[in-house]
């Protein structure tokens, strides 16, 4: 019965037993809790269908088993999604389609990661270590010709296991700011590909990157396959380890073609 622009207030069942249902959101809607300063409890996958001009906000969802995914095709950045102050016991946020521009802010994910094309990931606690190889935060932009914008990956606490990067970006259409994150990893803490070629600096600043376990070699910050003409500033990071194997603190591999400036970092390797 909802129409575009409606606000849906979700009232919890007795004992906070979750509403169990997979939901397709195909209108511009807001979802909020009926109870002030508390979550609304659900279980299931929420699929956000894209269309130009659609805006969906989900605030204070507690999803006991399920996550948020996107569907659809179309022009880049035409559907806006905001996931705020929510709690995912067993599920991920996967809006890794060019049609979505997403702000993922202040959420907790106990067993899953965050993936998107455009947007920001700020102030989240993300533990993707339950499934080895899951990436904590992944921003992979495939669209071209979009206006240059900033992607802020800031103030997050991230933990991964196995061959899962803590933070991975591959984008030429955004200026990347990876700042003030705490990353625990067992392979790659922060890995970047691509980079805008407009000579606008990408920032990797003030992060703490810890290899708590390992496979063969582990890399704190890895510059891989960066674009010729891209500029990367790596400053004031702490890159350290509790793992006893081969640790490579800040690595520029053979596929790196960008300008990488490294200064004022504390590196234990």
N, C-alpha and C positions, 0 to 999 in steps of 0.2 A: 504493500500500500504506500510505500515511501515514494516521494518525488524528489527531483533535484533540489538541493539546498536544505533538505530536512536534517534535523538533528535527532538521532536515535539514542534515547536514554535507556540503558540496560539495567533492569532491576534483578539482583541476584536471587536465586532460589534459596530456600531454607538450608542452613548449614553450608552455604556457598558451594553447593553441588553445581558443577558447571552445566551451562546449556550446551548440549552435544549436537552439533550440526556442522556440516560443511556449507559455507556461505559464499555465494557469488555476489559481489558488489558491482552493480552495473549502472549506478547513478552517482551523482555528486552528493556525498553524505558525510556526516560526522557521527562517530560512535563514542559515547561517554558513559561513565558509571552513574547510576542513580544515587549511590552513596558518596557523600563528599569525602575526599581524601582516602578513597579505597578503590580497589580494582573491580571491574566486572568480570565474572568467571565464565569462561567458555572452553570448549574442547572441539577442535576441528580446524580445517584449512579454510582460510579466507582468501578467495581469489578475486583480485581487483581487475576488472575488465577495462581496457583502455578505450578512450575516445577523446577527440580534441575538446579541450576545455573542461574536462572532468577533474574534480578535486575531491579527494577522499582523506579524511583525518580519522585516526584511531587513537584514542587517548585512554590510558590506564586499563588496557586489556590484560587479563591474566589468562593465558592460554595453557591449559594443563597438558595438552598433547596435540600439537599442530602449529602451523605458522602462517605466513602471509606470502602469497605468490602473485605474480602478474601474468596477464594474458593479453594477446592482441598485437596488431601491427599498425603502423602509421608513421606520421612525421615525428621526428625526435622531440622530446621534452614537451609533449602536448597534454599529458595527464600528470597531475601533481598529486603526490601522496605524502602524508605526514604520519609517522608512527612515533608516538610520544609517550614516555613514562610507562611503558608496558613491560610485561614479564612473561617470558616464554620458557616453560619448564622443559619441553622437548620439541623443538622446532626452530626453523630458520626464517629469515626475511629475505626473499629472493625476488627482487624487482630488476633483474638483469636483462632488461629490454630497453632499447633506445627510446621508446615512446614515453617512458616514465622519468620524471624528475622527482626524486625522493629525499625527504629529510628524515633521518633516523636518529632520534635524539632521546637520550636519557633512559634507554631500555636495558633490561637484563635478559640475556640468553644463556641458559644453563647447558644447552646441548645443541648448538647450531651456530651458523655464521650469518653474515650480512653480505649480500651481493647486489650491486646496482650498476647502472650505466652513468647516470647523471645525478648529482645531488650532494648531500653532506651526511657524514656519520660523526656524531658529536656526543661525547659524554656517556657512552654505553659500556656495560660490562659484558664481555662476550667470551664464553668458554666453549670452544669448538673441539676440545681435546678428547671428548668421548668417542668420536669417530675419527680415527687416524687418517690424515690427509685432507681433512676439511679446512678450508681457508677461513680465517677469522673475519677479515674485511676485504672484499674484492670489488674493485671498481674497474670494469672493463668496458671501454667505450668503443663501439664499432661504427657509429654514425660519423659522417663527415660533413663539412660545410656548415656546422652550427656555430652561432656566436660564441666566442671564447668567454668562459666563465670560470669561477673558482670552485674547486671541490675541496671542502674542508674535512679532513679526517683528524679530529682533534679531541684530546682528553679522554680517550678510550682505554679500557683495560682489556687486553686480549690474551688468550691462551690457546695454543694449538698443539697438536701432537703429530708424529710421523712426518710425512712429506706435505704438510699443510703450512703455507705461509701465514705469518701473523697478519700482515697487511700486504696486499698485492694491488698495484695499479698498472693499467695499460691504457693510456689515453693520449690522444693528440689534440683533443678538442677542449681540454680543460687545463687550468693552472692548478697544480696539485699542492696543497698545504698539508703535510703530514707532521703534526706538531703535538707535543705534550702527551704522547701515548706511552703506556707501559705494556710491553709486549714480551710474553714468555713463549718460547718456541723450541722446536727440536730439529729445525732445518734452516728455514729462512725467516728471519724476524721481519724485515721490511724489504720487499723486492719491487723494483719499478721497471717498466718497459715504456717505450714511446716517449712522450713529452711534447708539449706544444712547440712549434717552430717560430713563434712570434717574438722570440727573445725575451719572453716574460718569465721571470725566475720561478722555478718550482722549489718549494722549501721542505726540507726534512730537518726539523729543528726540535731540540729539547725533548727528545724521546729517550726512554730507558728500554734497552733491548737486552733480554737475558735468555741465553741458551741453557735451559734447565736439563735437557736431554739431547740425544743426537742419533744420527744414522751413520754416515761416513764423515763428511765434512759438514760443518754448520756455518752459516753466514749471518752475521748480525744485520748489516745493511748491504744489499746486493744491487748494483747498478747493471742491468742486463738489457741489451738491445735498445738502448735509448736512442732517440732520433737525432740525426745530425741537425744542429741548429738549436736543440733544446739546451736549457741551462738549469743546473741543479745545484742548490746550496745546501750542504750538509754541515750543520753547525750545532754545537752544544749538546751533542748526544752522549749518553753513557751506553757503551756496548760492552757487555760482560758475560760471564758464563759460570755455571756450576758444573758443567759437563767436562770430563777429562780428555775428550778426544780432540780431533783437529778443528780448531776454531779460527775462523777468518772474520775479523772484525768488520771492516768496511772494504768491500770487494768491487772492483771495476772489471767486469769480465771482457772477453775478446769481442763480444757483440756490442759493447758500449760505443756509441758514436757522438754522444752529447758532451757538452762542457760540464765537468763535475768539479766543484770547488769544495774542498774538505778542510775544515778548520775548527779549532777549539773543541775537539771531541775528546772524551776519555775512553780509551779502548783497551780492553784486556783480551789478549788473544793467545 
